[in-house]
Amino acid sequence: MTDERSKTEEQLIERYGILLSLDELSAVLKRSRDGVRVAMLGGSEFARTWGPLKRKIGRRVYFRASDVAQVIDGNH
């Protein structure tokens, strides 16, 4: 694993930790929680981008800060 992190990833980890909940991802994207949840169900570009990045732990859905940073930075 590399110690090189993007500025975006560093800021996300500092604020939210290494995993972001659906509520936290919604805040980062400035969208409602339900809007993000519903958008991931369809066949839209949003769903194709974010859907594969979700990680389920029990019944909860999380997103790795590194994955979120890559999408935000345009590297995913």
Backbone bond lengths (Angstrom), bond angles and torsions (degrees), N, CA, C in turn:
res aa  C-N    CA-C-N  psi(-1)  N-CA   C-N-CA  omega(-1)  CA-C   N-CA-C  phi
1 M - - - 1.451 - - 1.528 109.05 -
2 T 1.296 115.79 140.00 1.460 120.07 -177.69 1.527 111.12 -92.73
3 D 1.325 115.33 151.00 1.456 120.29 177.60 1.520 111.47 -89.34
4 E 1.326 116.46 -2.21 1.458 120.23 -179.22 1.519 109.63 -82.43
5 R 1.308 115.00 113.20 1.459 121.17 178.55 1.516 108.50 -119.35
6 S 1.310 115.04 147.81 1.458 118.41 176.22 1.525 109.04 -72.69
7 K 1.289 115.09 160.23 1.467 120.83 177.47 1.529 110.21 -58.91
8 T 1.329 115.29 -39.76 1.465 120.36 179.18 1.518 110.27 -61.22
9 E 1.324 116.90 -46.91 1.467 120.72 -179.68 1.526 110.72 -62.42
10 E 1.317 117.31 -43.28 1.468 120.75 178.28 1.522 110.97 -58.33
11 Q 1.330 116.49 -44.07 1.469 120.33 -179.26 1.525 111.35 -66.42
12 L 1.330 117.23 -40.41 1.463 120.17 178.36 1.524 111.09 -64.14
13 I 1.324 117.03 -44.54 1.464 120.76 -179.28 1.522 110.51 -65.52
14 E 1.318 116.46 -40.77 1.467 120.10 179.33 1.530 110.84 -61.27
15 R 1.319 116.00 -39.57 1.467 119.59 -175.86 1.529 113.62 -85.44
16 Y 1.361 117.71 -40.31 1.463 121.25 -171.56 1.523 114.81 -116.43
17 G 1.314 118.65 -16.25 1.459 120.93 -172.82 1.525 109.03 94.98
18 I 1.334 116.86 -172.78 1.466 119.89 -174.95 1.520 113.22 -78.36
19 L 1.331 117.41 -17.97 1.468 121.50 176.93 1.514 109.80 -121.12
20 L 1.330 115.57 134.84 1.462 120.82 176.98 1.524 108.67 -107.05
21 S 1.309 116.01 135.01 1.459 120.44 174.56 1.523 108.70 -76.91
22 L 1.309 116.33 171.75 1.458 120.97 177.27 1.531 110.45 -60.41
23 D 1.327 116.72 -39.53 1.473 120.42 177.87 1.529 110.98 -62.78
24 E 1.318 116.77 -42.20 1.462 120.48 -179.55 1.526 111.40 -68.62
25 L 1.340 117.11 -40.76 1.463 119.93 176.31 1.522 109.82 -61.67
26 S 1.312 116.95 -40.91 1.463 121.28 178.03 1.522 111.13 -59.37
27 A 1.320 116.34 -41.54 1.462 120.37 178.28 1.520 111.05 -64.36
28 V 1.327 117.26 -42.35 1.461 121.47 179.62 1.526 110.52 -62.55
29 L 1.339 116.35 -41.37 1.461 121.51 -178.28 1.529 113.28 -84.06
30 K 1.335 115.88 -5.30 1.468 122.46 -178.84 1.530 111.29 56.26
31 R 1.339 113.85 47.09 1.458 121.87 177.22 1.516 107.44 -131.23
32 S 1.318 116.94 160.68 1.461 119.18 178.04 1.520 109.92 -72.37
33 R 1.309 115.78 154.36 1.467 121.21 179.52 1.523 109.90 -58.54
34 D 1.323 116.37 -47.91 1.457 119.91 -179.35 1.520 111.78 -65.78
35 G 1.321 116.84 -34.78 1.457 120.47 177.35 1.513 111.85 -62.47
36 V 1.335 116.89 -42.60 1.468 121.39 178.24 1.526 109.87 -67.47
37 R 1.318 116.49 -45.01 1.469 121.03 -178.70 1.529 111.14 -59.80
38 V 1.334 117.06 -47.11 1.458 121.61 -179.40 1.527 110.80 -68.03
39 A 1.323 117.99 -39.45 1.463 121.50 -179.29 1.526 111.45 -62.49
40 M 1.326 117.40 -28.05 1.462 120.79 179.55 1.522 112.76 -77.22
41 L 1.316 117.44 -12.86 1.460 120.82 -178.18 1.521 112.65 -83.19
42 G 1.300 118.32 -26.97 1.456 121.61 -175.33 1.516 112.93 -83.72
43 G 1.306 115.26 -171.03 1.454 121.28 179.49 1.513 112.30 -102.47
44 S 1.323 116.05 23.32 1.464 121.18 -177.20 1.530 111.50 -73.13
45 E 1.317 115.20 169.30 1.465 120.34 175.45 1.530 110.09 -60.44
46 F 1.320 116.52 -38.61 1.473 121.27 177.37 1.529 109.67 -56.91
47 A 1.324 117.01 -48.15 1.468 121.53 -179.34 1.523 111.38 -64.22
48 R 1.331 117.28 -39.70 1.468 120.51 179.94 1.528 111.63 -68.92
49 T 1.328 116.69 -28.81 1.467 120.39 178.86 1.519 111.67 -80.20
50 W 1.320 117.12 -51.88 1.456 121.20 -171.57 1.528 114.00 -88.73
51 G 1.317 117.73 -30.40 1.466 121.03 -177.40 1.524 113.96 -54.28
52 P 1.337 118.58 -50.75 1.466 119.30 -179.44 1.533 114.05 -66.38
53 L 1.308 117.41 -15.29 1.468 120.66 -177.85 1.522 113.21 -87.49
54 K 1.318 117.28 -11.52 1.466 118.44 -177.08 1.520 110.47 -75.34
55 R 1.299 114.44 144.11 1.459 122.52 178.92 1.514 107.41 -123.64
56 K 1.322 116.28 125.03 1.459 120.07 179.70 1.518 109.64 -95.63
57 I 1.298 114.47 131.08 1.463 121.59 173.24 1.521 104.59 -124.27
58 G 1.311 114.97 105.35 1.455 119.54 -171.19 1.521 108.19 66.33
59 R 1.322 116.53 -124.88 1.457 121.02 178.89 1.519 112.26 -98.82
60 R 1.302 116.47 -1.00 1.470 120.74 -177.20 1.525 110.91 -94.25
61 V 1.327 114.40 151.11 1.459 121.19 -179.29 1.526 108.49 -113.26
62 Y 1.334 115.70 131.80 1.458 121.85 179.12 1.524 109.97 -130.63
63 F 1.324 115.15 162.26 1.458 122.63 177.85 1.521 107.46 -132.29
64 R 1.338 116.98 132.96 1.459 120.03 178.50 1.521 109.50 -69.35
65 A 1.306 115.70 136.63 1.467 121.05 179.77 1.521 110.74 -57.67
66 S 1.323 117.25 -36.28 1.464 120.57 -179.96 1.526 111.10 -64.40
67 D 1.343 117.39 -40.26 1.468 120.90 177.88 1.524 111.45 -66.69
68 V 1.325 115.93 -43.42 1.469 120.51 179.42 1.522 109.99 -61.25
69 A 1.322 116.08 -44.34 1.474 120.33 179.63 1.521 111.25 -61.43
70 Q 1.329 117.42 -41.14 1.464 120.69 179.68 1.521 111.05 -62.39
71 V 1.323 117.37 -42.31 1.470 119.92 179.51 1.533 109.80 -66.41
72 I 1.307 117.25 -44.90 1.453 121.50 -179.68 1.544 110.66 -61.86
73 D 1.325 115.53 -41.11 1.463 120.63 -179.23 1.533 112.99 -78.58
74 G 1.331 116.20 -6.10 1.466 119.99 178.44 1.515 113.47 80.82
75 N 1.325 117.13 21.47 1.472 121.04 -178.11 1.515 112.76 -103.86
76 H 1.320 118.05 11.57 1.472 120.03 -176.74 1.501 109.81 -116.88
